[in-house]
Amino acid sequence: MTLERVAVLSDIHGVLPALEAVLAEPDVRAADAVVLAGDLLAGPQPVETLGLLRDLGDRAVWISGNADRELVELARGDAGRPGAGPLPMDAWAARQLGTADIGFLAGLPPTARLEVAGLGPVLFCHATPRDDAEVVLVDSRPARWAEVLADVDADVRAVVCGHTHMPFVRLTHGLLVVNPGSVGMPYGRPGAHWALLGPGDSMTLRRTVYDYAAACARIAAESAFEGAAEWAEEYVHARNSAEDALAAFGPLDGRAR
């Protein structure tokens, strides 16, 4: 089936007010499908976020991200990230989810493929098509992009990925690569970032502005996570600059090799 309009939401990280703001956007409400490109629940309101996403019903196209996988591992007794303990927020979020919720997360696919009118076959993933935690950036070198896209089917015309929380569009090796940015934990500027594919061959990066102070107050009041207020103050207000994020992520894309 060919879809006329697809909204892409990535890296929600359990920030319910940001998600509510995006889902209220007319173009999201009118979309034929809403792709949920991973890292959905690791944040201050995981249960409420999952409930709202499930309300999308058949329009939702679910993809697992590294944080979703790690929540499953934590809930099932894994020690967390190799070489380090789990982040306090992640460990707490994992404990909030029921057995059925964990089973649902565990069954999410790593990629999805949709036919979008005007764009053709589009491959959706969390980080890269081959790995849910791999880093590629807008300024990653061509050889790096060749590595991570090597196994993409030859007929795919665009790849949509998230993970780094910074929106960009890039042409590389004949493919349009789109990162919608982060709904709940943006770097560089506040706002809930997402993308819209279609109608026609259009692709636009979007930013939904909402009341950040009110969102922080709500998260502090409604989340049982002990550090919810401080967490929201940092991430809802986007206190981390894009330049800081690029400096932190840059070495992870193999550019020093």
Contacts in CASP RR format, 6 or more apart in sequence:
PFRMAT RR
TARGET T0000
AUTHOR 0000-0000-0000
METHOD contacts of the structure
MODEL  1
MTLERVAVLSDIHGVLPALEAVLAEPDVRAADAVVLAGDLLAGPQPVETL
GLLRDLGDRAVWISGNADRELVELARGDAGRPGAGPLPMDAWAARQLGTA
DIGFLAGLPPTARLEVAGLGPVLFCHATPRDDAEVVLVDSRPARWAEVLA
DVDADVRAVVCGHTHMPFVRLTHGLLVVNPGSVGMPYGRPGAHWALLGPG
DSMTLRRTVYDYAAACARIAAESAFEGAAEWAEEYVHARNSAEDALAAFG
PLDGRAR
1 115 0 8 1.000
2 115 0 8 1.000
2 116 0 8 1.000
2 117 0 8 1.000
2 120 0 8 1.000
3 32 0 8 1.000
3 33 0 8 1.000
3 114 0 8 1.000
3 115 0 8 1.000
3 116 0 8 1.000
3 117 0 8 1.000
4 32 0 8 1.000
4 116 0 8 1.000
4 117 0 8 1.000
4 198 0 8 1.000
4 199 0 8 1.000
4 200 0 8 1.000
5 27 0 8 1.000
5 30 0 8 1.000
5 31 0 8 1.000
5 32 0 8 1.000
5 196 0 8 1.000
5 197 0 8 1.000
5 198 0 8 1.000
5 199 0 8 1.000
6 31 0 8 1.000
6 32 0 8 1.000
6 33 0 8 1.000
6 34 0 8 1.000
6 35 0 8 1.000
6 114 0 8 1.000
6 116 0 8 1.000
6 122 0 8 1.000
6 196 0 8 1.000
6 197 0 8 1.000
6 198 0 8 1.000
7 22 0 8 1.000
7 25 0 8 1.000
7 27 0 8 1.000
7 28 0 8 1.000
7 31 0 8 1.000
7 33 0 8 1.000
7 34 0 8 1.000
7 35 0 8 1.000
7 194 0 8 1.000
7 195 0 8 1.000
7 196 0 8 1.000
7 197 0 8 1.000
8 34 0 8 1.000
8 35 0 8 1.000
8 37 0 8 1.000
8 124 0 8 1.000
8 160 0 8 1.000
8 178 0 8 1.000
8 180 0 8 1.000
8 194 0 8 1.000
8 195 0 8 1.000
8 196 0 8 1.000
8 197 0 8 1.000
9 19 0 8 1.000
9 22 0 8 1.000
9 28 0 8 1.000
9 34 0 8 1.000
9 35 0 8 1.000
9 36 0 8 1.000
9 37 0 8 1.000
9 180 0 8 1.000
9 183 0 8 1.000
9 194 0 8 1.000
10 36 0 8 1.000
10 37 0 8 1.000
10 38 0 8 1.000
10 39 0 8 1.000
10 126 0 8 1.000
10 161 0 8 1.000
10 162 0 8 1.000
10 163 0 8 1.000
10 179 0 8 1.000
10 180 0 8 1.000
10 181 0 8 1.000
10 182 0 8 1.000
10 183 0 8 1.000
10 194 0 8 1.000
11 37 0 8 1.000
11 38 0 8 1.000
11 39 0 8 1.000
11 162 0 8 1.000
11 163 0 8 1.000
11 165 0 8 1.000
11 181 0 8 1.000
11 182 0 8 1.000
11 183 0 8 1.000
11 184 0 8 1.000
11 185 0 8 1.000
12 18 0 8 1.000
12 19 0 8 1.000
12 36 0 8 1.000
12 38 0 8 1.000
12 39 0 8 1.000
12 40 0 8 1.000
12 41 0 8 1.000
12 49 0 8 1.000
12 53 0 8 1.000
12 182 0 8 1.000
12 183 0 8 1.000
12 184 0 8 1.000
13 39 0 8 1.000
13 40 0 8 1.000
13 41 0 8 1.000
13 42 0 8 1.000
13 43 0 8 1.000
13 67 0 8 1.000
13 182 0 8 1.000
13 183 0 8 1.000
13 184 0 8 1.000
13 185 0 8 1.000
13 235 0 8 1.000
14 40 0 8 1.000
14 41 0 8 1.000
14 42 0 8 1.000
14 43 0 8 1.000
14 44 0 8 1.000
14 45 0 8 1.000
14 46 0 8 1.000
14 48 0 8 1.000
14 49 0 8 1.000
14 93 0 8 1.000
14 184 0 8 1.000
15 43 0 8 1.000
15 44 0 8 1.000
15 45 0 8 1.000
15 49 0 8 1.000
15 183 0 8 1.000
15 184 0 8 1.000
15 185 0 8 1.000
15 192 0 8 1.000
15 215 0 8 1.000
15 219 0 8 1.000
15 232 0 8 1.000
15 235 0 8 1.000
15 236 0 8 1.000
16 45 0 8 1.000
16 48 0 8 1.000
16 49 0 8 1.000
16 52 0 8 1.000
16 218 0 8 1.000
16 219 0 8 1.000
16 222 0 8 1.000
17 210 0 8 1.000
17 211 0 8 1.000
17 214 0 8 1.000
17 215 0 8 1.000
17 218 0 8 1.000
17 219 0 8 1.000
17 236 0 8 1.000
18 183 0 8 1.000
18 184 0 8 1.000
18 191 0 8 1.000
18 192 0 8 1.000
18 208 0 8 1.000
18 210 0 8 1.000
18 215 0 8 1.000
18 236 0 8 1.000
19 49 0 8 1.000
19 52 0 8 1.000
19 53 0 8 1.000
19 183 0 8 1.000
19 184 0 8 1.000
19 192 0 8 1.000
20 52 0 8 1.000
21 192 0 8 1.000
21 208 0 8 1.000
21 209 0 8 1.000
21 210 0 8 1.000
22 28 0 8 1.000
22 183 0 8 1.000
22 192 0 8 1.000
22 194 0 8 1.000
22 208 0 8 1.000
23 29 0 8 1.000
23 52 0 8 1.000
23 56 0 8 1.000
25 206 0 8 1.000
25 208 0 8 1.000
27 196 0 8 1.000
27 206 0 8 1.000
28 34 0 8 1.000
28 194 0 8 1.000
28 196 0 8 1.000
31 59 0 8 1.000
31 196 0 8 1.000
32 59 0 8 1.000
33 59 0 8 1.000
33 60 0 8 1.000
33 61 0 8 1.000
33 114 0 8 1.000
34 56 0 8 1.000
34 59 0 8 1.000
34 60 0 8 1.000
34 61 0 8 1.000
35 61 0 8 1.000
35 63 0 8 1.000
35 112 0 8 1.000
35 114 0 8 1.000
35 124 0 8 1.000
35 160 0 8 1.000
36 53 0 8 1.000
36 60 0 8 1.000
36 61 0 8 1.000
36 62 0 8 1.000
36 63 0 8 1.000
37 63 0 8 1.000
37 65 0 8 1.000
37 124 0 8 1.000
37 125 0 8 1.000
37 126 0 8 1.000
37 160 0 8 1.000
37 161 0 8 1.000
37 162 0 8 1.000
37 180 0 8 1.000
38 63 0 8 1.000
38 64 0 8 1.000
38 65 0 8 1.000
38 67 0 8 1.000
38 68 0 8 1.000
38 108 0 8 1.000
38 126 0 8 1.000
38 162 0 8 1.000
39 65 0 8 1.000
39 66 0 8 1.000
39 67 0 8 1.000
39 68 0 8 1.000
39 126 0 8 1.000
39 163 0 8 1.000
40 49 0 8 1.000
40 50 0 8 1.000
40 53 0 8 1.000
40 65 0 8 1.000
40 67 0 8 1.000
40 68 0 8 1.000
41 49 0 8 1.000
41 50 0 8 1.000
41 67 0 8 1.000
41 68 0 8 1.000
41 71 0 8 1.000
41 93 0 8 1.000
41 97 0 8 1.000
41 105 0 8 1.000
42 67 0 8 1.000
42 68 0 8 1.000
42 70 0 8 1.000
42 71 0 8 1.000
42 87 0 8 1.000
42 89 0 8 1.000
42 90 0 8 1.000
42 93 0 8 1.000
43 49 0 8 1.000
43 89 0 8 1.000
43 90 0 8 1.000
43 93 0 8 1.000
43 225 0 8 1.000
43 231 0 8 1.000
44 89 0 8 1.000
44 93 0 8 1.000
44 219 0 8 1.000
44 223 0 8 1.000
44 225 0 8 1.000
44 228 0 8 1.000
44 231 0 8 1.000
44 232 0 8 1.000
45 219 0 8 1.000
45 222 0 8 1.000
45 223 0 8 1.000
46 71 0 8 1.000
46 93 0 8 1.000
46 96 0 8 1.000
46 97 0 8 1.000
47 96 0 8 1.000
47 97 0 8 1.000
47 101 0 8 1.000
48 222 0 8 1.000
50 97 0 8 1.000
50 101 0 8 1.000
53 60 0 8 1.000
54 60 0 8 1.000
61 112 0 8 1.000
61 114 0 8 1.000
61 124 0 8 1.000
62 108 0 8 1.000
62 109 0 8 1.000
62 112 0 8 1.000
63 108 0 8 1.000
63 109 0 8 1.000
63 110 0 8 1.000
63 111 0 8 1.000
63 112 0 8 1.000
63 124 0 8 1.000
63 125 0 8 1.000
63 126 0 8 1.000
64 105 0 8 1.000
64 107 0 8 1.000
64 108 0 8 1.000
64 109 0 8 1.000
64 110 0 8 1.000
64 126 0 8 1.000
64 132 0 8 1.000
65 108 0 8 1.000
65 110 0 8 1.000
65 126 0 8 1.000
65 127 0 8 1.000
65 132 0 8 1.000
65 163 0 8 1.000
66 126 0 8 1.000
66 127 0 8 1.000
66 132 0 8 1.000
66 133 0 8 1.000
66 163 0 8 1.000
67 90 0 8 1.000
68 105 0 8 1.000
68 108 0 8 1.000
69 105 0 8 1.000
69 132 0 8 1.000
70 80 0 8 1.000
70 81 0 8 1.000
70 86 0 8 1.000
70 90 0 8 1.000
71 90 0 8 1.000
71 93 0 8 1.000
71 94 0 8 1.000
71 97 0 8 1.000
71 102 0 8 1.000
71 105 0 8 1.000
72 94 0 8 1.000
72 102 0 8 1.000
72 103 0 8 1.000
72 105 0 8 1.000
72 106 0 8 1.000
73 80 0 8 1.000
74 80 0 8 1.000
74 86 0 8 1.000
74 90 0 8 1.000
74 91 0 8 1.000
74 94 0 8 1.000
75 94 0 8 1.000
75 95 0 8 1.000
75 97 0 8 1.000
75 98 0 8 1.000
75 102 0 8 1.000
76 102 0 8 1.000
79 85 0 8 1.000
79 86 0 8 1.000
80 86 0 8 1.000
86 94 0 8 1.000
88 225 0 8 1.000
88 227 0 8 1.000
89 225 0 8 1.000
89 231 0 8 1.000
92 224 0 8 1.000
92 225 0 8 1.000
92 226 0 8 1.000
93 225 0 8 1.000
94 102 0 8 1.000
96 224 0 8 1.000
97 105 0 8 1.000
110 125 0 8 1.000
110 126 0 8 1.000
110 132 0 8 1.000
111 123 0 8 1.000
111 124 0 8 1.000
111 125 0 8 1.000
111 129 0 8 1.000
112 123 0 8 1.000
112 124 0 8 1.000
113 121 0 8 1.000
113 122 0 8 1.000
113 123 0 8 1.000
113 124 0 8 1.000
113 156 0 8 1.000
114 121 0 8 1.000
114 122 0 8 1.000
114 124 0 8 1.000
115 121 0 8 1.000
115 122 0 8 1.000
116 122 0 8 1.000
116 158 0 8 1.000
116 197 0 8 1.000
116 198 0 8 1.000
117 198 0 8 1.000
117 199 0 8 1.000
117 200 0 8 1.000
118 198 0 8 1.000
118 200 0 8 1.000
118 201 0 8 1.000
119 157 0 8 1.000
119 158 0 8 1.000
119 176 0 8 1.000
119 197 0 8 1.000
119 198 0 8 1.000
119 200 0 8 1.000
119 201 0 8 1.000
119 203 0 8 1.000
120 157 0 8 1.000
120 158 0 8 1.000
121 153 0 8 1.000
121 155 0 8 1.000
121 156 0 8 1.000
121 157 0 8 1.000
121 158 0 8 1.000
122 156 0 8 1.000
122 157 0 8 1.000
122 158 0 8 1.000
122 159 0 8 1.000
122 160 0 8 1.000
122 197 0 8 1.000
123 129 0 8 1.000
123 152 0 8 1.000
123 153 0 8 1.000
123 156 0 8 1.000
123 158 0 8 1.000
123 159 0 8 1.000
123 160 0 8 1.000
124 159 0 8 1.000
124 160 0 8 1.000
124 161 0 8 1.000
125 132 0 8 1.000
125 159 0 8 1.000
125 160 0 8 1.000
125 161 0 8 1.000
125 162 0 8 1.000
126 132 0 8 1.000
126 161 0 8 1.000
126 162 0 8 1.000
126 163 0 8 1.000
127 133 0 8 1.000
127 134 0 8 1.000
127 135 0 8 1.000
127 136 0 8 1.000
127 161 0 8 1.000
127 162 0 8 1.000
127 163 0 8 1.000
127 164 0 8 1.000
128 134 0 8 1.000
128 136 0 8 1.000
128 148 0 8 1.000
128 149 0 8 1.000
128 161 0 8 1.000
129 148 0 8 1.000
129 149 0 8 1.000
129 151 0 8 1.000
129 152 0 8 1.000
129 159 0 8 1.000
129 161 0 8 1.000
130 148 0 8 1.000
130 150 0 8 1.000
130 151 0 8 1.000
131 148 0 8 1.000
132 163 0 8 1.000
133 163 0 8 1.000
134 148 0 8 1.000
134 163 0 8 1.000
135 163 0 8 1.000
135 164 0 8 1.000
135 249 0 8 1.000
135 250 0 8 1.000
135 252 0 8 1.000
135 253 0 8 1.000
136 144 0 8 1.000
136 145 0 8 1.000
136 148 0 8 1.000
136 161 0 8 1.000
136 164 0 8 1.000
136 253 0 8 1.000
137 164 0 8 1.000
137 166 0 8 1.000
137 168 0 8 1.000
137 246 0 8 1.000
137 249 0 8 1.000
137 250 0 8 1.000
137 253 0 8 1.000
138 166 0 8 1.000
138 168 0 8 1.000
138 170 0 8 1.000
138 179 0 8 1.000
139 246 0 8 1.000
140 253 0 8 1.000
140 255 0 8 1.000
141 255 0 8 1.000
142 172 0 8 1.000
142 173 0 8 1.000
144 253 0 8 1.000
144 254 0 8 1.000
144 255 0 8 1.000
145 172 0 8 1.000
145 173 0 8 1.000
145 177 0 8 1.000
146 173 0 8 1.000
149 159 0 8 1.000
149 172 0 8 1.000
149 173 0 8 1.000
149 175 0 8 1.000
152 159 0 8 1.000
152 175 0 8 1.000
156 175 0 8 1.000
157 175 0 8 1.000
157 176 0 8 1.000
158 175 0 8 1.000
158 176 0 8 1.000
158 177 0 8 1.000
158 178 0 8 1.000
158 197 0 8 1.000
158 203 0 8 1.000
159 175 0 8 1.000
159 176 0 8 1.000
159 177 0 8 1.000
159 178 0 8 1.000
160 177 0 8 1.000
160 178 0 8 1.000
160 179 0 8 1.000
160 180 0 8 1.000
160 195 0 8 1.000
160 197 0 8 1.000
161 177 0 8 1.000
161 178 0 8 1.000
161 179 0 8 1.000
162 179 0 8 1.000
162 180 0 8 1.000
162 181 0 8 1.000
162 182 0 8 1.000
163 179 0 8 1.000
164 179 0 8 1.000
164 181 0 8 1.000
164 187 0 8 1.000
164 245 0 8 1.000
164 249 0 8 1.000
165 181 0 8 1.000
165 182 0 8 1.000
165 185 0 8 1.000
165 186 0 8 1.000
165 187 0 8 1.000
165 245 0 8 1.000
166 179 0 8 1.000
166 181 0 8 1.000
166 182 0 8 1.000
166 186 0 8 1.000
166 187 0 8 1.000
166 188 0 8 1.000
166 242 0 8 1.000
166 245 0 8 1.000
166 246 0 8 1.000
167 179 0 8 1.000
167 180 0 8 1.000
167 181 0 8 1.000
167 193 0 8 1.000
167 195 0 8 1.000
167 205 0 8 1.000
168 177 0 8 1.000
168 178 0 8 1.000
168 179 0 8 1.000
168 205 0 8 1.000
169 176 0 8 1.000
169 177 0 8 1.000
169 178 0 8 1.000
169 179 0 8 1.000
169 203 0 8 1.000
169 205 0 8 1.000
170 176 0 8 1.000
170 177 0 8 1.000
171 177 0 8 1.000
176 203 0 8 1.000
178 195 0 8 1.000
178 197 0 8 1.000
178 203 0 8 1.000
178 205 0 8 1.000
180 193 0 8 1.000
180 194 0 8 1.000
180 195 0 8 1.000
180 205 0 8 1.000
180 206 0 8 1.000
181 193 0 8 1.000
181 194 0 8 1.000
181 195 0 8 1.000
181 205 0 8 1.000
182 193 0 8 1.000
183 192 0 8 1.000
183 193 0 8 1.000
183 194 0 8 1.000
184 192 0 8 1.000
184 235 0 8 1.000
184 236 0 8 1.000
185 235 0 8 1.000
186 192 0 8 1.000
186 193 0 8 1.000
186 235 0 8 1.000
186 238 0 8 1.000
187 238 0 8 1.000
187 240 0 8 1.000
187 241 0 8 1.000
187 242 0 8 1.000
187 244 0 8 1.000
187 245 0 8 1.000
188 238 0 8 1.000
188 240 0 8 1.000
188 241 0 8 1.000
188 242 0 8 1.000
188 245 0 8 1.000
189 207 0 8 1.000
189 238 0 8 1.000
189 242 0 8 1.000
190 209 0 8 1.000
190 212 0 8 1.000
190 236 0 8 1.000
190 237 0 8 1.000
190 238 0 8 1.000
191 207 0 8 1.000
191 208 0 8 1.000
191 209 0 8 1.000
191 210 0 8 1.000
191 212 0 8 1.000
191 238 0 8 1.000
192 207 0 8 1.000
192 208 0 8 1.000
192 210 0 8 1.000
193 205 0 8 1.000
193 206 0 8 1.000
193 207 0 8 1.000
193 208 0 8 1.000
194 206 0 8 1.000
194 207 0 8 1.000
194 208 0 8 1.000
195 203 0 8 1.000
195 204 0 8 1.000
195 205 0 8 1.000
195 206 0 8 1.000
196 202 0 8 1.000
196 203 0 8 1.000
196 204 0 8 1.000
196 206 0 8 1.000
197 203 0 8 1.000
212 236 0 8 1.000
212 237 0 8 1.000
215 232 0 8 1.000
215 236 0 8 1.000
216 229 0 8 1.000
216 232 0 8 1.000
216 233 0 8 1.000
216 236 0 8 1.000
216 237 0 8 1.000
219 228 0 8 1.000
219 229 0 8 1.000
219 231 0 8 1.000
219 232 0 8 1.000
219 236 0 8 1.000
220 228 0 8 1.000
220 229 0 8 1.000
220 232 0 8 1.000
225 231 0 8 1.000
233 239 0 8 1.000
234 240 0 8 1.000
END
